Every structure is written in structure tokens, then in C-alpha cells.
């Protein structure tokens, strides 16, 4: 690969990581309940609002 291609690839990776961090912060601090699940429908993560609204804990 050329140095320009490597630089572009690194930039895209950084931007993707920054976007993931922003989305994580939004999900954690949202006032609405947010749930993530796997392809089988098993809950893998809930935010604090989910726990407050439903009374269920993360464990």
C-alpha cells in the first residue's frame, strides 16, 4: 500500500472509533431505555434508563 492509502485507512479507523465512542456516550446517558441484543434475542446490554423505567437491573 502507498503511504496515502495507509493514511486514509488510519483516518477512517480513527473516525470510526470516535463515532463509536460518541454513540456509546449517548446510549449510556439517554433518558430513554436502550437495549442491545444478539441475533438470538438475548439481551447483552441495557442503559441506566432501562433499569430505572423497568426496575430490572443489568445483571
DSSP file (Angstrom, degrees, kcal/mol; ACC not computed):
  #  RESIDUE AA STRUCTURE BP1 BP2  ACC     N-H-->O    O-->H-N    N-H-->O    O-->H-N    TCO  KAPPA ALPHA  PHI   PSI    X-CA   Y-CA   Z-CA
    1    1 A X              0   0    0      0, 0.0     2,-0.1     0, 0.0     0, 0.0   0.000 360.0 360.0 360.0 150.4    0.0    0.0    0.0
    2    2 A X     >  -     0   0    0      1,-0.1     4,-2.2     4,-0.0     5,-0.2  -0.412 360.0-110.5 -80.6 163.9    1.1    3.5   -0.6
    3    3 A X  H  > S+     0   0    0      1,-0.2     4,-2.5     2,-0.2     5,-0.2   0.855 119.1  55.5 -64.8 -32.4    1.5    5.9    2.3
    4    4 A X  H  > S+     0   0    0      2,-0.2     4,-2.4     1,-0.2    -1,-0.2   0.905 107.7  48.3 -66.0 -40.3   -1.5    7.9    1.2
    5    5 A X  H  > S+     0   0    0      2,-0.2     4,-2.4     1,-0.2    -2,-0.2   0.903 112.2  49.1 -66.3 -40.3   -3.7    4.7    1.3
    6    6 A X  H  X S+     0   0    0     -4,-2.2     4,-2.7     2,-0.2    -2,-0.2   0.908 111.2  49.7 -64.7 -41.7   -2.4    3.9    4.8
    7    7 A X  H  X S+     0   0    0     -4,-2.5     4,-2.4     2,-0.2    -2,-0.2   0.914 111.9  48.0 -62.9 -42.7   -3.1    7.4    6.0
    8    8 A X  H  X S+     0   0    0     -4,-2.4     4,-2.4     2,-0.2    -2,-0.2   0.900 112.2  49.6 -64.3 -40.8   -6.6    7.3    4.6
    9    9 A X  H  X S+     0   0    0     -4,-2.4     4,-2.2     2,-0.2    -2,-0.2   0.916 111.5  48.3 -64.5 -43.4   -7.2    3.9    6.2
   10   10 A X  H  X S+     0   0    0     -4,-2.7     4,-2.5     2,-0.2    -2,-0.2   0.891 110.8  51.7 -63.2 -39.9   -5.9    5.2    9.6
   11   11 A X  H  X S+     0   0    0     -4,-2.4     4,-2.6     2,-0.2    -2,-0.2   0.923 110.0  48.4 -64.2 -44.4   -8.1    8.3    9.3
   12   12 A X  H  X S+     0   0    0     -4,-2.4     4,-2.3     1,-0.2    -1,-0.2   0.893 111.3  50.9 -62.3 -39.8  -11.2    6.2    8.6
   13   13 A X  H  X S+     0   0    0     -4,-2.2     4,-2.4     2,-0.2    -2,-0.2   0.929 111.2  47.5 -64.0 -45.1  -10.3    3.9   11.5
   14   14 A X  H  X S+     0   0    0     -4,-2.5     4,-2.6     1,-0.2    -2,-0.2   0.922 112.5  49.1 -61.3 -44.9   -9.9    6.9   13.9
   15   15 A X  H  X S+     0   0    0     -4,-2.6     4,-2.3     1,-0.2    -1,-0.2   0.889 111.0  50.2 -63.3 -38.9  -13.2    8.4   12.7
   16   16 A X  H  X S+     0   0    0     -4,-2.3     4,-2.2     2,-0.2    -1,-0.2   0.910 111.4  48.2 -65.0 -42.5  -15.0    5.1   13.2
   17   17 A X  H  X S+     0   0    0     -4,-2.4     4,-2.0     2,-0.2    -2,-0.2   0.901 111.4  50.3 -64.9 -40.9  -13.6    4.7   16.7
   18   18 A X  H  X S+     0   0    0     -4,-2.6     4,-2.2     1,-0.2    -2,-0.2   0.903 110.2  50.3 -63.7 -41.0  -14.6    8.3   17.6
   19   19 A X  H  X S+     0   0    0     -4,-2.3     4,-2.6     1,-0.2    -2,-0.2   0.900 108.9  51.9 -63.6 -41.2  -18.1    7.7   16.3
   20   20 A X  H  X S+     0   0    0     -4,-2.2     4,-2.2     1,-0.2    -1,-0.2   0.891 109.3  50.1 -63.3 -39.6  -18.4    4.5   18.4
   21   21 A X  H  X S+     0   0    0     -4,-2.0     4,-2.2     2,-0.2    -2,-0.2   0.922 111.1  48.7 -64.2 -44.4  -17.4    6.4   21.5
   22   22 A X  H  X S+     0   0    0     -4,-2.2     4,-2.3     1,-0.2    -2,-0.2   0.924 111.8  48.6 -61.6 -45.0  -19.9    9.1   20.8
   23   23 A X  H  X S+     0   0    0     -4,-2.6     4,-2.5     1,-0.2    -1,-0.2   0.886 109.8  52.6 -63.9 -38.2  -22.7    6.6   20.3
   24   24 A X  H  X S+     0   0    0     -4,-2.2     4,-2.5     2,-0.2    -1,-0.2   0.915 109.5  48.7 -63.0 -43.2  -21.8    4.8   23.5
   25   25 A X  H  X S+     0   0    0     -4,-2.2     4,-1.9     2,-0.2    -2,-0.2   0.911 111.5  49.4 -63.7 -42.5  -22.0    8.0   25.5
   26   26 A X  H  X S+     0   0    0     -4,-2.3     4,-0.8     1,-0.2    -2,-0.2   0.936 112.6  47.5 -61.8 -46.4  -25.4    8.9   24.0
   27   27 A X  H >< S+     0   0    0     -4,-2.5     3,-0.5     1,-0.2    -2,-0.2   0.905 112.4  49.0 -63.1 -42.3  -26.7    5.4   24.8
   28   28 A X  H 3< S+     0   0    0     -4,-2.5    20,-0.6     1,-0.2    21,-0.3   0.862 119.7  36.1 -66.3 -35.4  -25.4    5.4   28.3
   29   29 A X  H 3< S+     0   0    0     -4,-1.9    -1,-0.2    -5,-0.2    -2,-0.2   0.337  86.7 122.5-104.7   6.7  -26.8    8.8   29.2
   30   30 A X    <<  -     0   0    0     -4,-0.8    19,-0.4    -3,-0.5     4,-0.1  -0.350  59.5-140.1 -67.9 149.0  -30.1    8.8   27.3
   31   31 A X  S    S+     0   0    0      2,-0.1     2,-0.2    18,-0.1    -1,-0.1   0.642  85.0  76.7 -81.9 -16.3  -33.3    9.3   29.2
   32   32 A X  S    S-     0   0    0      1,-0.1    18,-0.3    21,-0.0    17,-0.3  -0.644  96.1-101.0 -90.9 152.0  -35.0    6.6   27.1
   33   33 A X        -     0   0    0     16,-0.3     2,-0.4    -2,-0.2    -2,-0.1  -0.542  38.7-168.5 -74.4 137.6  -34.4    3.0   27.7
   34   34 A X        -     0   0    0     -2,-0.2    13,-1.8    -7,-0.1     2,-0.4  -0.996   5.2-177.2-130.0 131.7  -31.9    1.4   25.2
   35   35 A X  E     -A   46   0A   0     -2,-0.4     2,-0.4    11,-0.2    11,-0.2  -0.977   9.5-161.4-128.6 138.6  -31.3   -2.3   24.9
   36   36 A X  E     +A   45   0A   0      9,-2.7     8,-3.0    -2,-0.4     9,-1.6  -0.945  15.7 178.6-116.0 146.7  -28.9   -4.3   22.7
   37   37 A X  E     -A   43   0A   0     -2,-0.4     6,-0.2     6,-0.3     2,-0.1  -0.939  25.9-112.6-140.6 162.8  -29.3   -7.9   22.0
   38   38 A X    >   -     0   0    0      4,-2.2     3,-1.9    -2,-0.3     6,-0.0  -0.207  49.7 -85.2 -85.1-176.2  -27.6  -10.6   20.0
   39   39 A X  T 3  S+     0   0    0      1,-0.3    -1,-0.1     2,-0.1    -2,-0.0   0.644 129.0  56.8 -68.3 -13.2  -29.0  -12.3   16.9
   40   40 A X  T 3  S-     0   0    0      2,-0.1    -1,-0.3     0, 0.0     3,-0.1   0.386 119.9-107.2 -95.9   2.1  -30.9  -14.8   19.2
   41   41 A X    <   +     0   0    0     -3,-1.9     2,-0.4     1,-0.3    -2,-0.1   0.548  69.9 146.8  85.2   7.2  -32.7  -12.0   21.0
   42   42 A X        -     0   0    0      1,-0.1    -4,-2.2     2,-0.0    -1,-0.3  -0.654  53.8-117.5 -79.3 128.6  -30.6  -12.4   24.2
   43   43 A X  E     +A   37   0A   0     -2,-0.4    -6,-0.3    -6,-0.2     3,-0.1  -0.472  36.4 173.6 -68.5 128.4  -30.1   -9.0   25.9
   44   44 A X  E     +     0   0A   0     -8,-3.0     2,-0.3     1,-0.4    -7,-0.2   0.632  63.7   6.6-108.7 -20.8  -26.5   -8.1   26.0
   45   45 A X  E     -A   36   0A   0     -9,-1.6    -9,-2.7     2,-0.0    -1,-0.4  -0.969  53.5-174.6-162.1 144.3  -26.6   -4.6   27.4
   46   46 A X  E     -A   35   0A   0     -2,-0.3   -11,-0.2   -11,-0.2     2,-0.1  -0.977  24.7-124.5-135.7 151.9  -29.1   -2.1   28.8
   47   47 A X     >  -     0   0    0    -13,-1.8     4,-1.4    -2,-0.3     3,-0.4  -0.396  33.6 -99.6 -89.5 174.4  -28.6    1.5   29.8
   48   48 A X  H  > S+     0   0    0    -20,-0.6     4,-2.3     1,-0.2     5,-0.2   0.856 120.5  60.1 -61.9 -37.2  -29.4    3.0   33.2
   49   49 A X  H  > S+     0   0    0    -19,-0.4     4,-2.8   -17,-0.3   -16,-0.3   0.882 100.8  55.4 -60.8 -37.8  -32.7    4.5   32.0
   50   50 A X  H  > S+     0   0    0     -3,-0.4     4,-2.7   -18,-0.3     5,-0.4   0.935 108.9  47.5 -58.7 -45.9  -33.9    0.9   31.2
   51   51 A X  H  X S+     0   0    0     -4,-1.4     4,-2.1     1,-0.2    -2,-0.2   0.900 113.8  47.0 -63.3 -41.4  -33.2   -0.1   34.8
   52   52 A X  H  < S+     0   0    0     -4,-2.3    -2,-0.2     2,-0.2    -1,-0.2   0.903 116.6  43.5 -66.9 -41.0  -35.0    2.9   36.2
   53   53 A X  H  < S+     0   0    0     -4,-2.8    -2,-0.2    -5,-0.2    -1,-0.2   0.908 127.2  27.3 -72.3 -43.1  -38.0    2.6   33.9
   54   54 A X  H  < S-     0   0    0     -4,-2.7    -3,-0.2    -5,-0.2    -2,-0.2   0.711  94.2-128.3 -95.8 -22.4  -38.5   -1.2   34.3
   55   55 A X     <  +     0   0    0     -4,-2.1     2,-0.3    -5,-0.4    -4,-0.1   0.334  67.9 127.5  86.7  -8.5  -37.0   -1.9   37.7
   56   56 A X        -     0   0    0     -6,-0.4    -1,-0.4     1,-0.1    -2,-0.2  -0.602  52.6-137.3 -81.1 143.5  -34.8   -4.6   36.2
   57   57 A X        -     0   0    0     -2,-0.3    -1,-0.1    -3,-0.1    -9,-0.0  -0.474  24.0-106.2 -94.1 170.3  -31.1   -4.5   36.9
   58   58 A X              0   0    0      1,-0.3    -1,-0.1    -2,-0.2    -2,-0.0   0.745 360.0 360.0 -67.7 -23.3  -28.3   -5.0   34.4
   59   59 A X              0   0    0      0, 0.0    -1,-0.3     0, 0.0    -3,-0.0   0.467 360.0 360.0 -87.8 360.0  -27.5   -8.4   36.0
